């Protein structure tokens, strides 16, 4: 069994600053260090005219659209990031969605040419 060691925030920050040749951090470096990652379930609804409407059940009003599956995923990520940024700017709590059950997802692949 692998033993996990947790480093203090100060230790991780010191290791991060050591990676910068100048030793000087700018605001983007600090924001990157402080960022937490979130995972959200999304709902993709195929549209009759093509493309997908994407909603994020845990984030009311977070809706976007993509012309194909890959574009819909990219737009969903952008919409979620924008939604969370607004919540943070307004000092509101960022909802976390617990993943307590398996999540089904779609994957788009190209089929080989049929002779």
TIRO-182905 format. One record per residue: residue number from 1; residue in three letters; x, y, z of N, C-alpha, C in turn. Coordinates in nm, 3 decimals. Layout:
<atoms>
(NUM, ALA, (X, Y, Z), (X, Y, Z), (X, Y, Z))
...
</atoms>
This chain:
<atoms>
(1, UNK, (0.084, -0.118, 0.000), (0.000, 0.000, 0.000), (0.090, 0.125, 0.000))
(2, UNK, (0.058, 0.217, -0.089), (0.138, 0.337, -0.102), (0.102, 0.439, 0.007))
(3, UNK, (0.203, 0.489, 0.072), (0.180, 0.590, 0.175), (0.179, 0.727, 0.109))
(4, UNK, (0.073, 0.804, 0.134), (0.065, 0.937, 0.077), (0.109, 1.038, 0.180))
(5, UNK, (0.189, 1.132, 0.134), (0.237, 1.239, 0.221), (0.177, 1.370, 0.176))
(6, UNK, (0.115, 1.441, 0.264), (0.059, 1.571, 0.230), (0.158, 1.680, 0.267))
(7, UNK, (0.182, 1.767, 0.173), (0.271, 1.879, 0.198), (0.189, 1.999, 0.242))
(8, UNK, (0.244, 2.078, 0.328), (0.175, 2.198, 0.372), (0.167, 2.296, 0.255))
(9, UNK, (0.074, 2.388, 0.263), (0.060, 2.489, 0.160), (0.189, 2.568, 0.144))
(10, UNK, (0.254, 2.601, 0.255), (0.379, 2.676, 0.249), (0.486, 2.597, 0.174))
(11, UNK, (0.496, 2.466, 0.199), (0.596, 2.383, 0.131), (0.567, 2.376, -0.018))
(12, UNK, (0.439, 2.355, -0.053), (0.403, 2.349, -0.195), (0.431, 2.483, -0.263))
(13, UNK, (0.400, 2.594, -0.196), (0.423, 2.726, -0.252), (0.573, 2.748, -0.273))
(14, UNK, (0.655, 2.706, -0.176), (0.800, 2.720, -0.188), (0.851, 2.638, -0.306))
(15, UNK, (0.799, 2.518, -0.324), (0.841, 2.435, -0.438), (0.798, 2.500, -0.568))
(16, UNK, (0.680, 2.561, -0.570), (0.631, 2.627, -0.690), (0.719, 2.746, -0.726))
(17, UNK, (0.755, 2.827, -0.627), (0.837, 2.945, -0.654), (0.976, 2.906, -0.701))
(18, UNK, (1.025, 2.790, -0.657), (1.157, 2.745, -0.700), (1.160, 2.715, -0.850))
(19, UNK, (1.044, 2.689, -0.908), (1.037, 2.659, -1.051), (1.049, 2.783, -1.137))
(20, UNK, (1.027, 2.901, -1.080), (1.036, 3.026, -1.156), (1.181, 3.072, -1.159))
(21, UNK, (1.241, 3.082, -1.279), (1.382, 3.124, -1.286), (1.409, 3.259, -1.220))
(22, UNK, (1.314, 3.352, -1.234), (1.335, 3.485, -1.177), (1.312, 3.486, -1.027))
(23, UNK, (1.238, 3.387, -0.977), (1.203, 3.384, -0.836), (1.092, 3.481, -0.801))
(24, UNK, (1.038, 3.550, -0.903), (0.933, 3.649, -0.881), (0.803, 3.595, -0.938))
(25, UNK, (0.699, 3.594, -0.856), (0.569, 3.546, -0.901), (0.483, 3.663, -0.942))
(26, UNK, (0.408, 3.646, -1.051), (0.311, 3.748, -1.087), (0.172, 3.700, -1.046))
(27, UNK, (0.071, 3.781, -1.069), (-0.064, 3.748, -1.022), (-0.118, 3.621, -1.088))
(28, UNK, (-0.081, 3.594, -1.213), (-0.127, 3.470, -1.279), (-0.069, 3.347, -1.210))
(29, UNK, (0.055, 3.355, -1.166), (0.117, 3.242, -1.096), (0.044, 3.214, -0.965))
(30, UNK, (0.013, 3.318, -0.892), (-0.053, 3.302, -0.763), (-0.193, 3.248, -0.785))
(31, UNK, (-0.265, 3.298, -0.885), (-0.400, 3.250, -0.913), (-0.397, 3.103, -0.951))
(32, UNK, (-0.300, 3.062, -1.033), (-0.287, 2.923, -1.074), (-0.262, 2.834, -0.954))
(33, UNK, (-0.178, 2.879, -0.864), (-0.145, 2.800, -0.744), (-0.267, 2.784, -0.655))
(34, UNK, (-0.348, 2.889, -0.647), (-0.462, 2.889, -0.556), (-0.586, 2.823, -0.614))
(35, UNK, (-0.586, 2.789, -0.742), (-0.705, 2.735, -0.807), (-0.736, 2.593, -0.759))
(36, UNK, (-0.863, 2.570, -0.739), (-0.911, 2.438, -0.704), (-0.984, 2.383, -0.827))
(37, UNK, (-0.979, 2.254, -0.845), (-1.048, 2.195, -0.959), (-1.182, 2.140, -0.914))
(38, UNK, (-1.282, 2.159, -0.998), (-1.417, 2.112, -0.972), (-1.459, 2.020, -1.085))
(39, UNK, (-1.547, 1.927, -1.054), (-1.602, 1.837, -1.155), (-1.753, 1.850, -1.149))
(40, UNK, (-1.815, 1.871, -1.266), (-1.960, 1.884, -1.274), (-2.015, 1.790, -1.380))
(41, UNK, (-2.132, 1.736, -1.351), (-2.204, 1.659, -1.452), (-2.268, 1.758, -1.547))
(42, UNK, (-2.268, 1.723, -1.675), (-2.335, 1.807, -1.774), (-2.439, 1.722, -1.846))
(43, UNK, (-2.538, 1.788, -1.900), (-2.644, 1.720, -1.975), (-2.636, 1.770, -2.119))
(44, UNK, (-2.615, 1.678, -2.213), (-2.609, 1.713, -2.355), (-2.739, 1.670, -2.422))
(45, UNK, (-2.808, 1.766, -2.478), (-2.935, 1.738, -2.547), (-2.915, 1.759, -2.696))
(46, UNK, (-2.921, 1.650, -2.775), (-2.907, 1.667, -2.921), (-3.021, 1.753, -2.975))
(47, UNK, (-2.988, 1.845, -3.062), (-3.088, 1.934, -3.122), (-3.126, 1.882, -3.261))
(48, UNK, (-3.254, 1.894, -3.298), (-3.299, 1.842, -3.429), (-3.224, 1.904, -3.547))
(49, UNK, (-3.186, 2.031, -3.533), (-3.115, 2.099, -3.642), (-2.964, 2.073, -3.639))
(50, UNK, (-2.920, 1.994, -3.540), (-2.778, 1.963, -3.526), (-2.720, 2.030, -3.403))
(51, UNK, (-2.612, 1.976, -3.356), (-2.546, 2.032, -3.239), (-2.610, 1.983, -3.109))
(52, UNK, (-2.561, 2.038, -3.000), (-2.606, 1.998, -2.867), (-2.628, 2.121, -2.780))
(53, UNK, (-2.737, 2.119, -2.705), (-2.755, 2.216, -2.597), (-2.700, 2.150, -2.472))
(54, UNK, (-2.621, 2.226, -2.395), (-2.557, 2.172, -2.276), (-2.607, 2.249, -2.154))
(55, UNK, (-2.651, 2.175, -2.053), (-2.689, 2.235, -1.925), (-2.605, 2.171, -1.815))
(56, UNK, (-2.591, 2.245, -1.706), (-2.515, 2.198, -1.591), (-2.611, 2.198, -1.472))
(57, UNK, (-2.666, 2.081, -1.437), (-2.769, 2.076, -1.333), (-2.728, 2.140, -1.199))
(58, UNK, (-2.604, 2.131, -1.161), (-2.559, 2.187, -1.033), (-2.544, 2.339, -1.036))
(59, UNK, (-2.546, 2.397, -1.157), (-2.527, 2.542, -1.171), (-2.649, 2.600, -1.245))
(60, UNK, (-2.753, 2.637, -1.174), (-2.875, 2.686, -1.238), (-2.848, 2.801, -1.335))
(61, UNK, (-2.903, 2.788, -1.455), (-2.886, 2.892, -1.556), (-2.760, 2.878, -1.639))
(62, UNK, (-2.676, 2.783, -1.609), (-2.554, 2.761, -1.686), (-2.589, 2.674, -1.807))
(63, UNK, (-2.607, 2.739, -1.921), (-2.651, 2.673, -2.044), (-2.564, 2.722, -2.158))
(64, UNK, (-2.529, 2.631, -2.248), (-2.452, 2.670, -2.366), (-2.489, 2.577, -2.480))
(65, UNK, (-2.425, 2.594, -2.593), (-2.455, 2.515, -2.712), (-2.325, 2.491, -2.788))
(66, UNK, (-2.317, 2.376, -2.855), (-2.203, 2.346, -2.940), (-2.249, 2.284, -3.070))
(67, UNK, (-2.176, 2.315, -3.177), (-2.220, 2.266, -3.309), (-2.196, 2.116, -3.328))
(68, UNK, (-2.105, 2.057, -3.249), (-2.086, 1.912, -3.247), (-2.044, 1.873, -3.104))
(69, UNK, (-2.020, 1.745, -3.083), (-1.991, 1.697, -2.948), (-1.867, 1.764, -2.888))
(70, UNK, (-1.757, 1.766, -2.963), (-1.634, 1.826, -2.911), (-1.652, 1.975, -2.882))
(71, UNK, (-1.719, 2.045, -2.971), (-1.744, 2.187, -2.952), (-1.834, 2.209, -2.830))
(72, UNK, (-1.934, 2.121, -2.812), (-2.024, 2.133, -2.697), (-1.947, 2.116, -2.566))
(73, UNK, (-1.854, 2.020, -2.562), (-1.773, 2.001, -2.441), (-1.686, 2.123, -2.413))
(74, UNK, (-1.623, 2.177, -2.517), (-1.538, 2.296, -2.500), (-1.622, 2.415, -2.453))
(75, UNK, (-1.740, 2.431, -2.509), (-1.827, 2.542, -2.469), (-1.878, 2.523, -2.327))
(76, UNK, (-1.904, 2.398, -2.289), (-1.948, 2.370, -2.152), (-1.839, 2.408, -2.053))
(77, UNK, (-1.716, 2.370, -2.082), (-1.605, 2.404, -1.993), (-1.592, 2.556, -1.980))
(78, UNK, (-1.601, 2.625, -2.092), (-1.591, 2.771, -2.089), (-1.706, 2.834, -2.010))
(79, UNK, (-1.829, 2.782, -2.029), (-1.945, 2.835, -1.957), (-1.933, 2.811, -1.807))
(80, UNK, (-1.888, 2.692, -1.769), (-1.873, 2.661, -1.626), (-1.767, 2.749, -1.564))
(81, UNK, (-1.653, 2.765, -1.631), (-1.546, 2.850, -1.578), (-1.594, 2.994, -1.562))
(82, UNK, (-1.669, 3.044, -1.659), (-1.723, 3.180, -1.649), (-1.823, 3.193, -1.534))
(83, UNK, (-1.907, 3.094, -1.519), (-2.007, 3.092, -1.411), (-1.937, 3.096, -1.275))
(84, UNK, (-1.835, 3.011, -1.259), (-1.763, 3.006, -1.131), (-1.687, 3.135, -1.105))
(85, UNK, (-1.633, 3.195, -1.210), (-1.561, 3.322, -1.195), (-1.654, 3.431, -1.143))
(86, UNK, (-1.776, 3.436, -1.196), (-1.874, 3.535, -1.149), (-1.910, 3.510, -1.003))
(87, UNK, (-1.931, 3.382, -0.967), (-1.961, 3.352, -0.827), (-1.848, 3.399, -0.736))
(88, UNK, (-1.725, 3.372, -0.776), (-1.609, 3.412, -0.695), (-1.601, 3.564, -0.683))
(89, UNK, (-1.622, 3.635, -0.794), (-1.617, 3.782, -0.792), (-1.724, 3.841, -0.701))
(90, UNK, (-1.839, 3.773, -0.694), (-1.949, 3.821, -0.611), (-1.940, 3.770, -0.467))
(91, UNK, (-1.834, 3.694, -0.438), (-1.814, 3.643, -0.303), (-1.911, 3.533, -0.264))
(92, UNK, (-1.970, 3.468, -0.364), (-2.065, 3.360, -0.337), (-1.993, 3.226, -0.333))
(93, UNK, (-2.053, 3.132, -0.262), (-1.994, 2.998, -0.252), (-2.003, 2.927, -0.387))
(94, UNK, (-1.899, 2.850, -0.417), (-1.898, 2.771, -0.540), (-1.952, 2.633, -0.507))
(95, UNK, (-2.062, 2.594, -0.572), (-2.121, 2.463, -0.543), (-2.028, 2.349, -0.584))
(96, UNK, (-2.024, 2.248, -0.501), (-1.948, 2.129, -0.534), (-2.047, 2.017, -0.557))
(97, UNK, (-2.022, 1.940, -0.659), (-2.110, 1.829, -0.690), (-2.041, 1.699, -0.651))
(98, UNK, (-2.092, 1.633, -0.549), (-2.028, 1.507, -0.508), (-2.051, 1.399, -0.612))
(99, UNK, (-1.947, 1.327, -0.644), (-1.959, 1.215, -0.737), (-1.971, 1.089, -0.654))
(100, UNK, (-2.095, 1.051, -0.628), (-2.120, 0.935, -0.542), (-2.156, 0.811, -0.620))
(101, UNK, (-2.180, 0.827, -0.749), (-2.217, 0.712, -0.831), (-2.139, 0.719, -0.962))
(102, UNK, (-2.133, 0.608, -1.034), (-2.066, 0.611, -1.164), (-2.135, 0.712, -1.256))
(103, UNK, (-2.058, 0.770, -1.345), (-2.110, 0.868, -1.440), (-2.096, 0.810, -1.580))
(104, UNK, (-2.206, 0.807, -1.654), (-2.202, 0.764, -1.793), (-2.161, 0.884, -1.877))
(105, UNK, (-2.087, 0.860, -1.981), (-2.048, 0.968, -2.070), (-2.049, 0.917, -2.214))
(106, UNK, (-2.045, 1.008, -2.306), (-2.040, 0.974, -2.448), (-1.897, 0.995, -2.497))
(107, UNK, (-1.860, 0.919, -2.596), (-1.732, 0.941, -2.661), (-1.756, 0.935, -2.811))
(108, UNK, (-1.701, 1.031, -2.882), (-1.720, 1.039, -3.026), (-1.593, 0.987, -3.092))
(109, UNK, (-1.609, 0.891, -3.183), (-1.495, 0.835, -3.255), (-1.525, 0.834, -3.403))
(110, UNK, (-1.420, 0.832, -3.485), (-1.435, 0.821, -3.629), (-1.433, 0.674, -3.666))
(111, UNK, (-1.520, 0.635, -3.756), (-1.518, 0.495, -3.797), (-1.422, 0.479, -3.915))
(112, UNK, (-1.367, 0.361, -3.929), (-1.278, 0.338, -4.044), (-1.358, 0.341, -4.173))
(113, UNK, (-1.293, 0.374, -4.282), (-1.359, 0.377, -4.411), (-1.404, 0.237, -4.448))
(114, UNK, (-1.526, 0.226, -4.496), (-1.580, 0.096, -4.535), (-1.566, 0.082, -4.686))
(115, UNK, (-1.507, -0.030, -4.729), (-1.486, -0.049, -4.873), (-1.608, -0.104, -4.940))
</atoms>
